């Protein structure tokens, strides 16, 4: 590339963005992610607790099936 082919991009003065806007954007994004994680954990716990046969013990239905299959 020859030096006469180079075109310098225009220099535009832009005021620096406010620091507090960046801080609040970080807080909002982090809060949203934490809230999403809490909801995901609550849904997973609800699914685990209510996926059984009503006995209240997690995994008892699978243990009964294995015992009945081995007989």
Backbone as JSON, one array per atom type, in Angstrom:
{
  "sequence": "XXXXXXXXXXXXXXXXXXXXXXXXXXXXXXXXXXXXXXXXXXXXXXXXXXXXXXXXXXXXXXXXXXXXXXX",
  "N": [[0.85, -1.17, 0.0], [0.68, 2.08, -0.94], [1.88, 5.22, 0.32], [0.39, 7.39, -0.47], [-2.13, 6.37, -0.8], [-3.32, 6.09, 1.62], [-5.9, 7.09, 3.76], [-6.62, 9.17, 6.32], [-8.69, 8.59, 9.09], [-11.45, 10.66, 10.12], [-11.08, 12.87, 12.9], [-13.0, 13.01, 15.66], [-14.24, 14.83, 18.26], [-15.37, 13.49, 21.22], [-17.25, 13.62, 24.09], [-16.28, 12.17, 27.16], [-17.94, 9.32, 28.49], [-20.18, 9.22, 31.26], [-19.11, 8.2, 34.49], [-20.84, 7.21, 36.47], [-22.97, 6.24, 35.04], [-21.93, 3.94, 33.87], [-21.41, 2.48, 36.18], [-24.01, 2.06, 37.22], [-25.14, 0.65, 35.07], [-23.63, -1.7, 35.19], [-24.46, -2.62, 37.73], [-27.2, -3.09, 37.27], [-27.14, -5.06, 35.26], [-25.72, -7.11, 36.59], [-27.46, -7.57, 38.74], [-29.73, -8.47, 37.37], [-28.73, -10.85, 36.25], [-28.15, -12.29, 38.62], [-30.73, -12.48, 39.72], [-31.96, -14.02, 37.73], [-30.48, -16.38, 38.05], [-31.26, -17.14, 40.62], [-34.0, -17.63, 40.18], [-33.78, -19.75, 38.37], [-32.54, -21.72, 39.99], [-34.56, -22.03, 41.9], [-36.65, -23.05, 40.31], [-35.48, -25.46, 39.47], [-35.18, -26.77, 41.96], [-37.86, -26.99, 42.67], [-38.76, -28.69, 40.67], [-37.26, -31.0, 41.24], [-38.19, -31.69, 43.79], [-40.93, -32.14, 43.35], [-41.07, -34.2, 41.51], [-41.28, -36.81, 42.21], [-43.0, -39.76, 43.47], [-44.75, -38.85, 45.35], [-44.0, -39.62, 47.84], [-42.15, -38.12, 49.14], [-39.47, -38.61, 49.34], [-36.6, -38.27, 47.51], [-35.86, -39.98, 44.59], [-36.86, -42.46, 45.35], [-38.73, -43.82, 43.81], [-37.28, -44.76, 41.62], [-35.59, -46.52, 42.96], [-37.41, -48.44, 43.85], [-38.25, -49.46, 41.38], [-35.9, -50.66, 40.49], [-35.53, -52.62, 42.45], [-37.84, -54.19, 42.05], [-37.37, -55.1, 39.48], [-35.17, -56.69, 39.82], [-36.06, -58.95, 41.04]],
  "CA": [[0.0, 0.0, 0.0], [1.48, 3.3, -1.05], [1.53, 6.21, 1.33], [-0.62, 8.31, -0.99], [-3.44, 5.7, -0.78], [-3.85, 6.09, 2.99], [-6.79, 8.2, 4.12], [-6.75, 9.2, 7.77], [-10.08, 8.75, 9.51], [-11.68, 11.96, 10.75], [-10.99, 12.91, 14.35], [-14.2, 13.63, 16.19], [-14.15, 14.95, 19.71], [-16.54, 12.97, 21.92], [-17.11, 13.75, 25.54], [-16.22, 10.88, 27.84], [-19.19, 8.92, 29.12], [-20.22, 9.4, 32.69], [-18.72, 7.03, 35.27], [-21.96, 6.67, 37.22], [-23.81, 5.46, 34.11], [-21.3, 2.63, 33.75], [-21.61, 1.77, 37.45], [-25.41, 1.61, 37.3], [-25.34, -0.38, 34.04], [-23.05, -2.92, 35.76], [-25.33, -3.08, 38.82], [-28.46, -3.61, 36.69], [-26.85, -6.33, 34.57], [-25.38, -8.11, 37.6], [-28.7, -7.88, 39.47], [-30.57, -9.28, 36.49], [-28.14, -12.19, 36.17], [-28.35, -12.97, 39.9], [-32.14, -12.8, 39.83], [-32.19, -15.16, 36.84], [-29.89, -17.56, 38.66], [-32.13, -17.52, 41.74], [-35.21, -18.23, 39.61], [-33.4, -21.04, 37.81], [-32.33, -22.65, 41.1], [-35.87, -22.31, 42.5], [-37.38, -23.95, 39.41], [-34.84, -26.78, 39.53], [-35.54, -27.37, 43.24], [-39.29, -27.35, 42.6], [-38.87, -29.87, 39.79], [-36.69, -32.16, 41.93], [-39.05, -32.05, 44.91], [-42.25, -32.58, 42.91], [-41.0, -35.18, 40.42], [-41.39, -38.17, 42.76], [-44.31, -40.4, 43.54], [-45.5, -38.29, 46.45], [-43.51, -40.13, 49.11], [-41.31, -37.1, 49.75], [-38.07, -39.0, 49.25], [-36.12, -38.15, 46.14], [-35.25, -41.18, 44.05], [-37.42, -43.71, 45.86], [-39.43, -44.52, 42.73], [-36.27, -45.47, 40.85], [-35.1, -47.64, 43.78], [-38.44, -49.47, 43.81], [-38.22, -50.1, 40.08], [-34.72, -51.53, 40.44], [-35.8, -53.78, 43.3], [-38.84, -55.05, 41.43], [-36.78, -55.68, 38.28], [-34.16, -57.68, 40.19], [-36.71, -60.13, 41.62]],
  "C": [[0.9, 1.23, 0.0], [0.99, 4.34, -0.05], [0.48, 7.2, 0.82], [-2.02, 7.7, -1.02], [-4.09, 5.77, 0.6], [-4.71, 7.33, 3.23], [-7.0, 8.12, 5.63], [-8.22, 9.39, 8.15], [-10.27, 10.1, 10.21], [-11.61, 11.85, 12.27], [-12.19, 13.69, 14.85], [-14.07, 13.66, 17.7], [-15.46, 14.5, 20.34], [-16.27, 13.1, 23.4], [-17.14, 12.37, 26.17], [-17.54, 10.58, 28.53], [-19.06, 9.02, 30.63], [-19.88, 8.09, 33.41], [-19.92, 6.39, 35.98], [-22.91, 5.89, 36.32], [-23.24, 4.05, 33.96], [-21.5, 1.81, 35.02], [-23.03, 1.24, 37.55], [-25.73, 0.55, 36.25], [-24.8, -1.71, 34.55], [-23.95, -3.47, 36.85], [-26.61, -3.7, 38.27], [-28.22, -4.96, 36.02], [-26.53, -7.42, 35.58], [-26.62, -8.52, 38.39], [-29.62, -8.75, 38.66], [-30.04, -10.71, 36.39], [-28.34, -12.96, 37.48], [-29.82, -13.36, 40.1], [-32.5, -13.99, 38.94], [-31.64, -16.45, 37.4], [-30.74, -18.06, 39.82], [-33.4, -18.19, 41.23], [-34.91, -19.61, 39.04], [-33.19, -22.09, 38.9], [-33.67, -23.01, 41.75], [-36.69, -23.26, 41.62], [-36.79, -25.36, 39.43], [-35.2, -27.49, 40.83], [-36.99, -27.81, 43.25], [-39.48, -28.61, 41.77], [-38.36, -31.12, 40.51], [-37.63, -32.63, 43.03], [-40.36, -32.65, 44.43], [-42.21, -33.62, 41.79], [-41.16, -36.61, 40.92], [-42.8, -38.7, 42.72], [-45.15, -39.91, 44.71], [-45.02, -38.77, 47.8], [-42.63, -39.12, 49.83], [-39.83, -37.42, 49.69], [-37.65, -38.97, 47.78], [-35.46, -39.46, 45.72], [-35.83, -42.49, 44.53], [-38.13, -44.5, 44.76], [-38.43, -45.32, 41.9], [-35.74, -46.66, 41.64], [-36.12, -48.78, 43.79], [-38.45, -50.2, 42.48], [-37.03, -51.04, 39.96], [-34.93, -52.78, 41.3], [-36.79, -54.73, 42.67], [-38.27, -55.73, 40.17], [-35.79, -56.78, 38.63], [-34.78, -58.95, 40.75], [-37.11, -61.12, 40.58]]
}
